């Protein structure tokens, strides 16, 4: 199981900002954002990220 970096409260605030600014609302938006944060934290190449973050 992955350790998520955003708390539910922080995700809720970020999601609200993304939607308010017309950023698309795809079903797995949170996991996409979490994948970006994970990559920034670990420095791993995109291709090496865990599949839980999506394609």
PyMOL commands that set and color helices and strands:
alter all, ss='L'
color gray80, all
select helices_A, chain A and resi 8-20+29-42+46-48+51-53
alter helices_A, ss='H'
color red, helices_A
deselect
rebuild
show_as cartoon
